[in-house]
Amino acid sequence: MVSTCPNQTALDVELIASSKEAIERSRELLIETRPLLNPYSAEHCTVNSVSITEVCGEWHVLVQEDGKESARTFVSEQYALNYAEGQRLRLHLDKVTRI
């Protein structure tokens, strides 16, 4: 490969050529690889969970539902626990995770 830019060294040209070859090999491998999941199904993306954490004296409840995340902040641990437990019951989950 011959350089078209006056500032490129022979090493630059070599690196660009080897990078292009690696990209092309990767592209071919990706095309040949069979998907593990159905790309048209969102079932694998929805993980519902409820977690609670304490940061600097505030309690945060994180709720993940159908791929969306929401957070609520409480001053009282008991209020946060009550809210988290209510969300756990609503989502039919087994537990609230402390993080």
C-alpha positions as CSV (number, residue, x, y, z in Angstrom):
1,M,0.0,0.0,0.0
2,V,1.4,3.4,-1.0
3,S,0.8,6.4,1.2
4,T,-1.3,9.2,-0.2
5,C,-0.5,11.6,2.7
6,P,2.9,13.1,2.9
7,N,3.1,12.9,6.7
8,Q,2.5,9.2,6.9
9,T,5.4,6.9,7.4
10,A,5.8,3.4,6.1
11,L,4.9,2.1,9.6
12,D,1.7,4.2,9.6
13,V,0.7,2.7,6.2
14,E,1.4,-0.9,7.6
15,L,-0.7,-0.3,10.7
16,I,-3.6,1.1,8.7
17,A,-3.5,-1.9,6.3
18,S,-3.3,-4.5,9.2
19,S,-6.2,-2.6,11.0
20,K,-8.3,-2.8,7.9
21,E,-7.6,-6.5,7.5
22,A,-8.5,-7.2,11.2
23,I,-11.8,-5.2,10.8
24,E,-12.7,-7.1,7.7
25,R,-12.0,-10.5,9.4
26,S,-14.1,-9.4,12.4
27,R,-16.9,-8.4,10.1
28,E,-16.8,-11.7,8.3
29,L,-16.9,-13.6,11.5
30,L,-19.8,-11.6,12.8
31,I,-21.7,-12.3,9.6
32,E,-21.1,-16.0,10.0
33,T,-22.0,-16.2,13.7
34,R,-25.5,-17.4,14.4
35,P,-27.4,-15.2,16.9
36,L,-27.9,-16.8,20.3
37,L,-31.1,-15.0,21.0
38,N,-34.0,-14.0,18.8
39,P,-33.3,-10.3,17.9
40,Y,-37.0,-9.6,17.5
41,S,-37.9,-10.7,21.0
42,A,-37.5,-8.4,23.9
43,E,-38.0,-11.1,26.5
44,H,-34.3,-11.4,27.2
45,C,-34.1,-7.7,28.0
46,T,-36.6,-7.4,30.8
47,V,-35.3,-8.1,34.2
48,N,-37.4,-6.8,37.0
49,S,-35.7,-6.0,40.3
50,V,-36.0,-3.9,43.4
51,S,-32.9,-2.8,45.3
52,I,-32.1,-0.5,48.2
53,T,-28.9,1.3,49.2
54,E,-27.8,4.0,51.7
55,V,-25.6,6.8,50.5
56,C,-24.6,9.7,52.8
57,G,-27.6,9.2,55.1
58,E,-30.2,9.0,52.4
59,W,-31.9,5.8,51.3
60,H,-32.4,5.1,47.6
61,V,-34.8,2.5,46.2
62,L,-34.1,1.5,42.6
63,V,-36.8,-0.3,40.6
64,Q,-36.2,-1.9,37.3
65,E,-39.3,-2.8,35.4
66,D,-39.6,-3.9,31.8
67,G,-36.2,-2.5,30.9
68,K,-36.9,0.9,32.6
69,E,-35.3,2.1,35.7
70,S,-36.7,4.5,38.3
71,A,-35.3,5.7,41.7
72,R,-36.8,7.2,44.8
73,T,-34.9,8.8,47.7
74,F,-36.0,8.7,51.3
75,V,-34.6,10.3,54.5
76,S,-35.9,7.4,56.6
77,E,-34.7,3.8,56.2
78,Q,-38.1,2.5,57.2
79,Y,-40.0,4.5,54.6
80,A,-37.5,3.2,52.0
81,L,-38.0,-0.4,53.1
82,N,-41.8,0.0,53.0
83,Y,-41.7,1.4,49.5
84,A,-39.2,-1.3,48.3
85,E,-41.4,-4.0,49.8
86,G,-44.5,-2.6,48.1
87,Q,-42.7,-2.6,44.8
88,R,-41.4,-6.1,45.4
89,L,-45.0,-7.3,45.9
90,R,-46.3,-5.4,42.9
91,L,-43.7,-6.9,40.6
92,H,-44.2,-10.4,42.2
93,L,-40.5,-10.6,43.1
94,D,-38.9,-12.9,45.7
95,K,-36.6,-10.3,47.4
96,V,-35.4,-6.8,47.7
97,T,-31.6,-6.6,47.1
98,R,-29.4,-4.5,49.4
99,I,-26.5,-3.0,47.5
